């Protein structure tokens, strides 16, 4: 369950709109709940609604409006699977961090959208240039073993420490890659970069699978009927008789002397 404090967006000095990229005017960060497709989206094509199939405890910024916007990408192979993988990852991620991925190479359309109070998704007029900027940004945020000059990037499993900040959920994490991919997929000139888009969707999907697998192994399971229920013996996510509003979960990291990875556990203060 995400903290309500995660729902605020921090101000950055970036253009107010992708259509006025050279402007120095700034506005407050957008309310993601009001985000909606821009005038370039094809409303005549019925979108396949996406439903949260991995639970109902998503961060507040993943609103029905965001789900509807992500589902408004009709006819793009692999898209629905990608979004469901992202929702699974976000639901598994215990991180409340609002730390951001590297800003270097991030497309100006993303910066502008974060500042656009209306939440209207930008229309990508030069899809070829946008595809290149998006790819450079994605590579910039990858672990060192994946940040290669070749494309598509290598698909080799990594440890939790190697994935680093990509394991963090939140509005400034992988969400920005997914939402910005949706703009690409809805762009009028998509035919000029459809192969690159397919490769991007495939790679983001692979990363989300890897991260979900890592998080699944790191999150401790509740004790079964035959297991100890002593809170000092078994890490638990919930304590009997404790109000949900008063529960405080602290994520700690413990270095493993046996290997190069690390173990994560939950400890209640």
C-alpha positions as protocol buffer text, in pm:
chain_id: "A"
residue {
  index: 1
  type: UNK
  ca { x: 0 y: 0 z: 0 }
}
residue {
  index: 2
  type: UNK
  ca { x: 149 y: 333 z: -101 }
}
residue {
  index: 3
  type: UNK
  ca { x: 159 y: 637 z: 125 }
}
residue {
  index: 4
  type: UNK
  ca { x: -61 y: 930 z: 25 }
}
residue {
  index: 5
  type: UNK
  ca { x: 251 y: 1144 z: 49 }
}
residue {
  index: 6
  type: UNK
  ca { x: 369 y: 981 z: -271 }
}
residue {
  index: 7
  type: UNK
  ca { x: 95 y: 1148 z: -469 }
}
residue {
  index: 8
  type: UNK
  ca { x: 256 y: 1492 z: -480 }
}
residue {
  index: 9
  type: UNK
  ca { x: 479 y: 1598 z: -768 }
}
residue {
  index: 10
  type: UNK
  ca { x: 789 y: 1807 z: -720 }
}
residue {
  index: 11
  type: UNK
  ca { x: 850 y: 2120 z: -927 }
}
residue {
  index: 12
  type: UNK
  ca { x: 1118 y: 2127 z: -1194 }
}
residue {
  index: 13
  type: UNK
  ca { x: 1225 y: 2410 z: -1419 }
}
residue {
  index: 14
  type: UNK
  ca { x: 1111 y: 2268 z: -1749 }
}
residue {
  index: 15
  type: UNK
  ca { x: 893 y: 2396 z: -2034 }
}
residue {
  index: 16
  type: UNK
  ca { x: 522 y: 2427 z: -1968 }
}
residue {
  index: 17
  type: UNK
  ca { x: 414 y: 2245 z: -2281 }
}
residue {
  index: 18
  type: UNK
  ca { x: 570 y: 2031 z: -2555 }
}
residue {
  index: 19
  type: UNK
  ca { x: 424 y: 2281 z: -2803 }
}
residue {
  index: 20
  type: UNK
  ca { x: 620 y: 2567 z: -2640 }
}
residue {
  index: 21
  type: UNK
  ca { x: 949 y: 2390 z: -2576 }
}
residue {
  index: 22
  type: UNK
  ca { x: 1150 y: 2715 z: -2573 }
}
residue {
  index: 23
  type: UNK
  ca { x: 929 y: 2891 z: -2321 }
}
residue {
  index: 24
  type: UNK
  ca { x: 1068 y: 2970 z: -1977 }
}
residue {
  index: 25
  type: UNK
  ca { x: 726 y: 2970 z: -1816 }
}
residue {
  index: 26
  type: UNK
  ca { x: 668 y: 2697 z: -1559 }
}
residue {
  index: 27
  type: UNK
  ca { x: 350 y: 2570 z: -1402 }
}
residue {
  index: 28
  type: UNK
  ca { x: 264 y: 2336 z: -1120 }
}
residue {
  index: 29
  type: UNK
  ca { x: 307 y: 1966 z: -1180 }
}
residue {
  index: 30
  type: UNK
  ca { x: 18 y: 1792 z: -1343 }
}
residue {
  index: 31
  type: UNK
  ca { x: -247 y: 1606 z: -1150 }
}
residue {
  index: 32
  type: UNK
  ca { x: -208 y: 1262 z: -1304 }
}
residue {
  index: 33
  type: UNK
  ca { x: -569 y: 1177 z: -1225 }
}
residue {
  index: 34
  type: UNK
  ca { x: -679 y: 1426 z: -1491 }
}
residue {
  index: 35
  type: UNK
  ca { x: -443 y: 1301 z: -1759 }
}
residue {
  index: 36
  type: UNK
  ca { x: -615 y: 1241 z: -2088 }
}
residue {
  index: 37
  type: UNK
  ca { x: -517 y: 1177 z: -2450 }
}
residue {
  index: 38
  type: UNK
  ca { x: -431 y: 1472 z: -2667 }
}
residue {
  index: 39
  type: UNK
  ca { x: -612 y: 1572 z: -2984 }
}
residue {
  index: 40
  type: UNK
  ca { x: -406 y: 1329 z: -3190 }
}
residue {
  index: 41
  type: UNK
  ca { x: -549 y: 1014 z: -3035 }
}
residue {
  index: 42
  type: UNK
  ca { x: -791 y: 807 z: -3243 }
}
residue {
  index: 43
  type: UNK
  ca { x: -1110 y: 802 z: -3040 }
}
residue {
  index: 44
  type: UNK
  ca { x: -1291 y: 616 z: -3320 }
}
residue {
  index: 45
  type: UNK
  ca { x: -1097 y: 299 z: -3242 }
}
residue {
  index: 46
  type: UNK
  ca { x: -1253 y: 124 z: -2943 }
}
residue {
  index: 47
  type: UNK
  ca { x: -997 y: 73 z: -2668 }
}
residue {
  index: 48
  type: UNK
  ca { x: -975 y: -249 z: -2473 }
}
residue {
  index: 49
  type: UNK
  ca { x: -1031 y: -159 z: -2105 }
}
residue {
  index: 50
  type: UNK
  ca { x: -752 y: -260 z: -1872 }
}
residue {
  index: 51
  type: UNK
  ca { x: -844 y: -391 z: -1532 }
}
residue {
  index: 52
  type: UNK
  ca { x: -618 y: -433 z: -1227 }
}
residue {
  index: 53
  type: UNK
  ca { x: -578 y: -811 z: -1226 }
}
residue {
  index: 54
  type: UNK
  ca { x: -311 y: -822 z: -959 }
}
residue {
  index: 55
  type: UNK
  ca { x: -495 y: -655 z: -674 }
}
residue {
  index: 56
  type: UNK
  ca { x: -653 y: -326 z: -582 }
}
residue {
  index: 57
  type: UNK
  ca { x: -376 y: -168 z: -375 }
}
residue {
  index: 58
  type: UNK
  ca { x: -211 y: 57 z: -629 }
}
residue {
  index: 59
  type: UNK
  ca { x: -54 y: 394 z: -558 }
}
residue {
  index: 60
  type: UNK
  ca { x: -300 y: 680 z: -570 }
}
residue {
  index: 61
  type: UNK
  ca { x: -149 y: 821 z: -889 }
}
residue {
  index: 62
  type: UNK
  ca { x: -263 y: 511 z: -1083 }
}
residue {
  index: 63
  type: UNK
  ca { x: -621 y: 627 z: -1109 }
}
residue {
  index: 64
  type: UNK
  ca { x: -903 y: 500 z: -1331 }
}
residue {
  index: 65
  type: UNK
  ca { x: -817 y: 791 z: -1560 }
}
residue {
  index: 66
  type: UNK
  ca { x: -459 y: 669 z: -1598 }
}
residue {
  index: 67
  type: UNK
  ca { x: -578 y: 313 z: -1664 }
}
residue {
  index: 68
  type: UNK
  ca { x: -821 y: 443 z: -1925 }
}
residue {
  index: 69
  type: UNK
  ca { x: -546 y: 644 z: -2090 }
}
residue {
  index: 70
  type: UNK
  ca { x: -313 y: 345 z: -2105 }
}
residue {
  index: 71
  type: UNK
  ca { x: -590 y: 133 z: -2253 }
}
residue {
  index: 72
  type: UNK
  ca { x: -641 y: 389 z: -2529 }
}
residue {
  index: 73
  type: UNK
  ca { x: -367 y: 231 z: -2740 }
}
residue {
  index: 74
  type: UNK
  ca { x: -559 y: 5 z: -2973 }
}
residue {
  index: 75
  type: UNK
  ca { x: -402 y: -234 z: -3221 }
}
residue {
  index: 76
  type: UNK
  ca { x: -50 y: -228 z: -3073 }
}
residue {
  index: 77
  type: UNK
  ca { x: 84 y: -579 z: -3033 }
}
residue {
  index: 78
  type: UNK
  ca { x: 196 y: -661 z: -2681 }
}
residue {
  index: 79
  type: UNK
  ca { x: 66 y: -338 z: -2530 }
}
residue {
  index: 80
  type: UNK
  ca { x: -201 y: -480 z: -2296 }
}
residue {
  index: 81
  type: UNK
  ca { x: 46 y: -738 z: -2165 }
}
residue {
  index: 82
  type: UNK
  ca { x: 301 y: -463 z: -2104 }
}
residue {
  index: 83
  type: UNK
  ca { x: 58 y: -255 z: -1898 }
}
residue {
  index: 84
  type: UNK
  ca { x: -52 y: -553 z: -1691 }
}
residue {
  index: 85
  type: UNK
  ca { x: 314 y: -637 z: -1624 }
}
residue {
  index: 86
  type: UNK
  ca { x: 370 y: -279 z: -1512 }
}
residue {
  index: 87
  type: UNK
  ca { x: 69 y: -291 z: -1278 }
}
residue {
  index: 88
  type: UNK
  ca { x: 196 y: -617 z: -1130 }
}
residue {
  index: 89
  type: UNK
  ca { x: 540 y: -464 z: -1074 }
}
residue {
  index: 90
  type: UNK
  ca { x: 391 y: -154 z: -909 }
}
residue {
  index: 91
  type: UNK
  ca { x: 177 y: -367 z: -683 }
}
residue {
  index: 92
  type: UNK
  ca { x: 478 y: -576 z: -577 }
}
residue {
  index: 93
  type: UNK
  ca { x: 719 y: -291 z: -525 }
}
residue {
  index: 94
  type: UNK
  ca { x: 754 y: -210 z: -152 }
}
residue {
  index: 95
  type: UNK
  ca { x: 943 y: 111 z: -218 }
}
residue {
  index: 96
  type: UNK
  ca { x: 778 y: 439 z: -122 }
}
residue {
  index: 97
  type: UNK
  ca { x: 1070 y: 628 z: -271 }
}
residue {
  index: 98
  type: UNK
  ca { x: 1009 y: 934 z: -483 }
}
residue {
  index: 99
  type: UNK
  ca { x: 1369 y: 935 z: -602 }
}
residue {
  index: 100
  type: UNK
  ca { x: 1391 y: 985 z: -974 }
}
residue {
  index: 101
  type: UNK
  ca { x: 1567 y: 798 z: -1246 }
}
residue {
  index: 102
  type: UNK
  ca { x: 1843 y: 985 z: -1429 }
}
residue {
  index: 103
  type: UNK
  ca { x: 1712 y: 1296 z: -1601 }
}
residue {
  index: 104
  type: UNK
  ca { x: 1982 y: 1292 z: -1867 }
}
residue {
  index: 105
  type: UNK
  ca { x: 1846 y: 1220 z: -2218 }
}
residue {
  index: 106
  type: UNK
  ca { x: 1485 y: 1235 z: -2096 }
}
residue {
  index: 107
  type: UNK
  ca { x: 1265 y: 1360 z: -2384 }
}
residue {
  index: 108
  type: UNK
  ca { x: 1148 y: 1716 z: -2340 }
}
residue {
  index: 109
  type: UNK
  ca { x: 791 y: 1594 z: -2403 }
}
residue {
  index: 110
  type: UNK
  ca { x: 808 y: 1405 z: -2071 }
}
residue {
  index: 111
  type: UNK
  ca { x: 940 y: 1707 z: -1883 }
}
residue {
  index: 112
  type: UNK
  ca { x: 672 y: 1927 z: -2036 }
}
residue {
  index: 113
  type: UNK
  ca { x: 394 y: 1679 z: -1954 }
}
residue {
  index: 114
  type: UNK
  ca { x: 498 y: 1674 z: -1588 }
}
residue {
  index: 115
  type: UNK
  ca { x: 456 y: 2050 z: -1586 }
}
residue {
  index: 116
  type: UNK
  ca { x: 133 y: 2071 z: -1785 }
}
residue {
  index: 117
  type: UNK
  ca { x: -142 y: 2122 z: -1529 }
}
residue {
  index: 118
  type: UNK
  ca { x: -407 y: 2003 z: -1776 }
}
residue {
  index: 119
  type: UNK
  ca { x: -249 y: 1659 z: -1804 }
}
residue {
  index: 120
  type: UNK
  ca { x: -311 y: 1646 z: -2180 }
}
residue {
  index: 121
  type: UNK
  ca { x: -85 y: 1394 z: -2347 }
}
residue {
  index: 122
  type: UNK
  ca { x: 141 y: 1545 z: -2612 }
}
residue {
  index: 123
  type: UNK
  ca { x: 102 y: 1469 z: -2980 }
}
residue {
  index: 124
  type: UNK
  ca { x: 433 y: 1344 z: -3117 }
}
residue {
  index: 125
  type: UNK
  ca { x: 477 y: 1523 z: -3449 }
}
residue {
  index: 126
  type: UNK
  ca { x: 828 y: 1391 z: -3531 }
}
residue {
  index: 127
  type: UNK
  ca { x: 801 y: 1029 z: -3429 }
}
residue {
  index: 128
  type: UNK
  ca { x: 1142 y: 929 z: -3564 }
}
residue {
  index: 129
  type: UNK
  ca { x: 1321 y: 1192 z: -3353 }
}
residue {
  index: 130
  type: UNK
  ca { x: 1109 y: 1109 z: -3050 }
}
residue {
  index: 131
  type: UNK
  ca { x: 1184 y: 738 z: -3087 }
}
residue {
  index: 132
  type: UNK
  ca { x: 1557 y: 810 z: -3082 }
}
residue {
  index: 133
  type: UNK
  ca { x: 1531 y: 1036 z: -2777 }
}
residue {
  index: 134
  type: UNK
  ca { x: 1317 y: 782 z: -2595 }
}
residue {
  index: 135
  type: UNK
  ca { x: 1564 y: 501 z: -2671 }
}
residue {
  index: 136
  type: UNK
  ca { x: 1863 y: 705 z: -2549 }
}
residue {
  index: 137
  type: UNK
  ca { x: 1678 y: 785 z: -2226 }
}
residue {
  index: 138
  type: UNK
  ca { x: 1586 y: 421 z: -2170 }
}
residue {
  index: 139
  type: UNK
  ca { x: 1948 y: 309 z: -2223 }
}
residue {
  index: 140
  type: UNK
  ca { x: 2074 y: 585 z: -1990 }
}
residue {
  index: 141
  type: UNK
  ca { x: 1860 y: 446 z: -1706 }
}
residue {
  index: 142
  type: UNK
  ca { x: 1969 y: 84 z: -1747 }
}
residue {
  index: 143
  type: UNK
  ca { x: 2217 y: -104 z: -1525 }
}
residue {
  index: 144
  type: UNK
  ca { x: 2573 y: -94 z: -1653 }
}
residue {
  index: 145
  type: UNK
  ca { x: 2555 y: -449 z: -1791 }
}
residue {
  index: 146
  type: UNK
  ca { x: 2261 y: -350 z: -2012 }
}
residue {
  index: 147
  type: UNK
  ca { x: 2369 y: -1 z: -2116 }
}
residue {
  index: 148
  type: UNK
  ca { x: 2526 y: -108 z: -2444 }
}
residue {
  index: 149
  type: UNK
  ca { x: 2543 y: 53 z: -2785 }
}
residue {
  index: 150
  type: UNK
  ca { x: 2354 y: -237 z: -2941 }
}
residue {
  index: 151
  type: UNK
  ca { x: 1976 y: -235 z: -2981 }
}
residue {
  index: 152
  type: UNK
  ca { x: 1775 y: -422 z: -2870 }
}
residue {
  index: 153
  type: UNK
  ca { x: 1956 y: -447 z: -2536 }
}
residue {
  index: 154
  type: UNK
  ca { x: 2083 y: -781 z: -2402 }
}
residue {
  index: 155
  type: UNK
  ca { x: 1842 y: -996 z: -2202 }
}
residue {
  index: 156
  type: UNK
  ca { x: 2052 y: -1139 z: -1921 }
}
residue {
  index: 157
  type: UNK
  ca { x: 1910 y: -1176 z: -1568 }
}
residue {
  index: 158
  type: UNK
  ca { x: 2059 y: -944 z: -1308 }
}
residue {
  index: 159
  type: UNK
  ca { x: 2068 y: -940 z: -929 }
}
residue {
  index: 160
  type: UNK
  ca { x: 1860 y: -703 z: -719 }
}
residue {
  index: 161
  type: UNK
  ca { x: 2159 y: -480 z: -650 }
}
residue {
  index: 162
  type: UNK
  ca { x: 2237 y: -457 z: -1020 }
}
residue {
  index: 163
  type: UNK
  ca { x: 1883 y: -344 z: -1105 }
}
residue {
  index: 164
  type: UNK
  ca { x: 1927 y: -57 z: -861 }
}
residue {
  index: 165
  type: UNK
  ca { x: 1675 y: 228 z: -883 }
}
residue {
  index: 166
  type: UNK
  ca { x: 1467 y: 52 z: -1147 }
}
residue {
  index: 167
  type: UNK
  ca { x: 1327 y: -157 z: -861 }
}
residue {
  index: 168
  type: UNK
  ca { x: 1166 y: 155 z: -715 }
}
residue {
  index: 169
  type: UNK
  ca { x: 804 y: 203 z: -794 }
}
residue {
  index: 170
  type: UNK
  ca { x: 632 y: 539 z: -806 }
}
residue {
  index: 171
  type: UNK
  ca { x: 535 y: 818 z: -1042 }
}
residue {
  index: 172
  type: UNK
  ca { x: 895 y: 901 z: -1131 }
}
residue {
  index: 173
  type: UNK
  ca { x: 1002 y: 544 z: -1201 }
}
residue {
  index: 174
  type: UNK
  ca { x: 906 y: 304 z: -1478 }
}
residue {
  index: 175
  type: UNK
  ca { x: 565 y: 467 z: -1495 }
}
residue {
  index: 176
  type: UNK
  ca { x: 713 y: 751 z: -1701 }
}
residue {
  index: 177
  type: UNK
  ca { x: 854 y: 505 z: -1954 }
}
residue {
  index: 178
  type: UNK
  ca { x: 520 y: 329 z: -1990 }
}
residue {
  index: 179
  type: UNK
  ca { x: 313 y: 646 z: -2025 }
}
residue {
  index: 180
  type: UNK
  ca { x: 561 y: 799 z: -2273 }
}
residue {
  index: 181
  type: UNK
  ca { x: 554 y: 478 z: -2478 }
}
residue {
  index: 182
  type: UNK
  ca { x: 177 y: 522 z: -2508 }
}
residue {
  index: 183
  type: UNK
  ca { x: 231 y: 863 z: -2671 }
}
residue {
  index: 184
  type: UNK
  ca { x: 469 y: 703 z: -2917 }
}
residue {
  index: 185
  type: UNK
  ca { x: 216 y: 429 z: -2994 }
}
residue {
  index: 186
  type: UNK
  ca { x: -56 y: 690 z: -3062 }
}
residue {
  index: 187
  type: UNK
  ca { x: 159 y: 918 z: -3278 }
}
residue {
  index: 188
  type: UNK
  ca { x: 27 y: 1000 z: -3628 }
}
residue {
  index: 189
  type: UNK
  ca { x: 353 y: 892 z: -3796 }
}
residue {
  index: 190
  type: UNK
  ca { x: 385 y: 561 z: -3614 }
}
residue {
  index: 191
  type: UNK
  ca { x: 437 y: 367 z: -3937 }
}
residue {
  index: 192
  type: UNK
  ca { x: 781 y: 530 z: -3964 }
}
residue {
  index: 193
  type: UNK
  ca { x: 899 y: 375 z: -3636 }
}
residue {
  index: 194
  type: UNK
  ca { x: 675 y: 73 z: -3578 }
}
residue {
  index: 195
  type: UNK
  ca { x: 971 y: -168 z: -3568 }
}
residue {
  index: 196
  type: UNK
  ca { x: 1149 y: 43 z: -3307 }
}
residue {
  index: 197
  type: UNK
  ca { x: 830 y: 68 z: -3100 }
}
residue {
  index: 198
  type: UNK
  ca { x: 786 y: -309 z: -3104 }
}
residue {
  index: 199
  type: UNK
  ca { x: 1145 y: -352 z: -2982 }
}
residue {
  index: 200
  type: UNK
  ca { x: 1090 y: -94 z: -2707 }
}
residue {
  index: 201
  type: UNK
  ca { x: 769 y: -260 z: -2586 }
}
residue {
  index: 202
  type: UNK
  ca { x: 942 y: -597 z: -2586 }
}
residue {
  index: 203
  type: UNK
  ca { x: 1241 y: -471 z: -2389 }
}
residue {
  index: 204
  type: UNK
  ca { x: 1037 y: -282 z: -2129 }
}
residue {
  index: 205
  type: UNK
  ca { x: 818 y: -589 z: -2089 }
}
residue {
  index: 206
  type: UNK
  ca { x: 1122 y: -810 z: -2034 }
}
residue {
  index: 207
  type: UNK
  ca { x: 1259 y: -572 z: -1770 }
}
residue {
  index: 208
  type: UNK
  ca { x: 925 y: -564 z: -1588 }
}
residue {
  index: 209
  type: UNK
  ca { x: 916 y: -945 z: -1579 }
}
residue {
  index: 210
  type: UNK
  ca { x: 1268 y: -954 z: -1434 }
}
residue {
  index: 211
  type: UNK
  ca { x: 1187 y: -693 z: -1171 }
}
residue {
  index: 212
  type: UNK
  ca { x: 862 y: -867 z: -1072 }
}
residue {
  index: 213
  type: UNK
  ca { x: 1051 y: -1196 z: -1033 }
}
residue {
  index: 214
  type: UNK
  ca { x: 1315 y: -1029 z: -816 }
}
residue {
  index: 215
  type: UNK
  ca { x: 1054 y: -859 z: -597 }
}
residue {
  index: 216
  type: UNK
  ca { x: 857 y: -1182 z: -562 }
}
residue {
  index: 217
  type: UNK
  ca { x: 1161 y: -1358 z: -416 }
}
residue {
  index: 218
  type: UNK
  ca { x: 1244 y: -1067 z: -184 }
}
residue {
  index: 219
  type: UNK
  ca { x: 901 y: -1014 z: -27 }
}
residue {
  index: 220
  type: UNK
  ca { x: 864 y: -1242 z: 279 }
}
residue {
  index: 221
  type: UNK
  ca { x: 563 y: -1470 z: 293 }
}
residue {
  index: 222
  type: UNK
  ca { x: 324 y: -1480 z: 586 }
}
residue {
  index: 223
  type: UNK
  ca { x: 365 y: -1788 z: 809 }
}
residue {
  index: 224
  type: UNK
  ca { x: 150 y: -2088 z: 727 }
}
residue {
  index: 225
  type: UNK
  ca { x: -48 y: -2296 z: 980 }
}
residue {
  index: 226
  type: UNK
  ca { x: 256 y: -2512 z: 1064 }
}
residue {
  index: 227
  type: UNK
  ca { x: 501 y: -2223 z: 1083 }
}
residue {
  index: 228
  type: UNK
  ca { x: 601 y: -2009 z: 1377 }
}
residue {
  index: 229
  type: UNK
  ca { x: 384 y: -1704 z: 1434 }
}
residue {
  index: 230
  type: UNK
  ca { x: 636 y: -1535 z: 1662 }
}
residue {
  index: 231
  type: UNK
  ca { x: 693 y: -1190 z: 1515 }
}
residue {
  index: 232
  type: UNK
  ca { x: 1055 y: -1211 z: 1630 }
}
residue {
  index: 233
  type: UNK
  ca { x: 1112 y: -1532 z: 1432 }
}
residue {
  index: 234
  type: UNK
  ca { x: 923 y: -1457 z: 1112 }
}
residue {
  index: 235
  type: UNK
  ca { x: 910 y: -1126 z: 921 }
}
residue {
  index: 236
  type: UNK
  ca { x: 548 y: -1026 z: 870 }
}
residue {
  index: 237
  type: UNK
  ca { x: 371 y: -760 z: 671 }
}
residue {
  index: 238
  type: UNK
  ca { x: 87 y: -732 z: 920 }
}
residue {
  index: 239
  type: UNK
  ca { x: 57 y: -764 z: 1296 }
}
residue {
  index: 240
  type: UNK
  ca { x: -268 y: -899 z: 1446 }
}
residue {
  index: 241
  type: UNK
  ca { x: -473 y: -635 z: 1622 }
}
residue {
  index: 242
  type: UNK
  ca { x: -281 y: -344 z: 1477 }
}
residue {
  index: 243
  type: UNK
  ca { x: -474 y: -70 z: 1301 }
}
residue {
  index: 244
  type: UNK
  ca { x: -386 y: -46 z: 932 }
}
residue {
  index: 245
  type: UNK
  ca { x: -339 y: 328 z: 966 }
}
residue {
  index: 246
  type: UNK
  ca { x: -80 y: 274 z: 1240 }
}
residue {
  index: 247
  type: UNK
  ca { x: 123 y: 9 z: 1065 }
}
residue {
  index: 248
  type: UNK
  ca { x: 466 y: 122 z: 964 }
}
residue {
  index: 249
  type: UNK
  ca { x: 677 y: -99 z: 745 }
}
residue {
  index: 250
  type: UNK
  ca { x: 1044 y: -32 z: 714 }
}
residue {
  index: 251
  type: UNK
  ca { x: 1239 y: -185 z: 429 }
}
residue {
  index: 252
  type: UNK
  ca { x: 1592 y: -279 z: 530 }
}
residue {
  index: 253
  type: UNK
  ca { x: 1876 y: -423 z: 333 }
}
residue {
  index: 254
  type: UNK
  ca { x: 2111 y: -685 z: 466 }
}
residue {
  index: 255
  type: UNK
  ca { x: 2427 y: -768 z: 279 }
}
residue {
  index: 256
  type: UNK
  ca { x: 2474 y: -1136 z: 209 }
}
residue {
  index: 257
  type: UNK
  ca { x: 2820 y: -1270 z: 284 }
}
residue {
  index: 258
  type: UNK
  ca { x: 2758 y: -1570 z: 63 }
}
residue {
  index: 259
  type: UNK
  ca { x: 2707 y: -1390 z: -266 }
}
residue {
  index: 260
  type: UNK
  ca { x: 2706 y: -1053 z: -433 }
}
residue {
  index: 261
  type: UNK
  ca { x: 2332 y: -1004 z: -399 }
}
residue {
  index: 262
  type: UNK
  ca { x: 2142 y: -872 z: -105 }
}
residue {
  index: 263
  type: UNK
  ca { x: 1840 y: -975 z: 93 }
}
residue {
  index: 264
  type: UNK
  ca { x: 1551 y: -753 z: 182 }
}
residue {
  index: 265
  type: UNK
  ca { x: 1327 y: -798 z: 478 }
}
residue {
  index: 266
  type: UNK
  ca { x: 1052 y: -605 z: 652 }
}
residue {
  index: 267
  type: UNK
  ca { x: 1105 y: -494 z: 1010 }
}
residue {
  index: 268
  type: UNK
  ca { x: 833 y: -326 z: 1213 }
}
residue {
  index: 269
  type: UNK
  ca { x: 951 y: -35 z: 1425 }
}
